[in-house]
């Protein structure tokens, strides 16, 4: 059997623990970046109310245990508001359940629980003028009255209505939301039962604090997961849009060339149609299947593009391949847009022929792709860093931005641009090797 001194010590430890939990929850809710605004505000207010409830309990324990006779009014005041704040927390849960289900405070569940809370407050006020529920002696000693358990009936009913409301709306909530709200109800209810049968131990306060923090953590985890999924969908949509950046003028020119070749060189026109078809198929395949692909497939896509271009600029474009090393994977539409940029901005009928060198190399830690062109230097101010890729929004660099973003998001790769000795540019892709 616990002595009175030990019970008081346990209750003070419980109060301090509960206050610590409420402060921690408040700080976490303020810093919650992935939580919806409404939910964030709810948890901030909930932890403030929880802190006020626990603070009243802590002060009442200090008043009853250490301050003695002259502080009877302080004990009456703090115990009253301790009881009031604890019941308000239950109604706040009702509001949160309705919010999760898209309902308002006009719902029947809220009206019932608000009525029960009103009756509880009336009973709590009535308690201050009778000894039936609880009272304080002139020596500032807290005594349970013969009908103490009556005052617990209304809070228990609110909890039960919340539990029933949760069950009826279970299909409107996710598994994590159901689990979070259920634990918030069942843990304090269990603590209340323990408190009823264990005179003196304030278990409901600790149970409420723990349940509040558990609910917050589960809901935060749920919303973080939703935010990550949303960000992933947005990134995938962005990828698909960037993958569809097939320049209209390229299609028009290619179709015009095929039109004239059909009369002048039907066999060549047939070959160009085949390469152009392969080029378009690879572009659209990248949209519906944006995961990493073998480098061999991306090289084939690039060859198809260059074959179409050479049909028009046969004597002005020369491509050299040093790609014996091909046993690695890259994001789709990585090499081809770089080569397309080199062609678009380096091929000029009034200048020297454009030479492009595509080279690959591999080591134990890195796979490397290098594209050199003798045309325009499309790097930024001679920098060998990709940091400038996102600083300007011209058409050329938008394409390179897309490649850089795909490399980073899909395989943690990097893209850098530097000027080529003798004119032109060098684009280097580095991809961490997988072993």
Secondary structure, 3 states (H helix, E strand, C coil): CCCHHHHHHHHHHHHHHHHHHHHHHHHHHHHCCCCCHHHHHHHHHHHHHHHHHHHHHHHHHHHHHHHCHHHHHHHHHHHHHHHHHHHHHHHHHHHHHHHHCCCCCCCHHHHHHHHHHHHHHHHHHHHCCCCCCEEECCCCCEEECCCCCHHHHHHHHHHHHHHHHHHHCHHHCCHHHHHHHHHHHHHHHHHHHHHHHCCCCCHHHHHHHHHHHHHHHHHHHHHHHHHHHHHHHHHHHHHHHHHCCCCHHHHHHHHHHHHHHHHHCHHHHHHHHHHHHHHHHHHHHHHHCCCEEEHHHHHHHHHHHHHHHHCCCCCCEEEEEECCCCCCEEECCCHHHHHHHHHHHHCCCCCCCEEEEEEEEECCCEEEEEEEECCCCCCCCCCCCHHHHHCCCCHHHHHHHHHHHHHHHHHCCEEEEEECCCCCEEEEEEEECCC
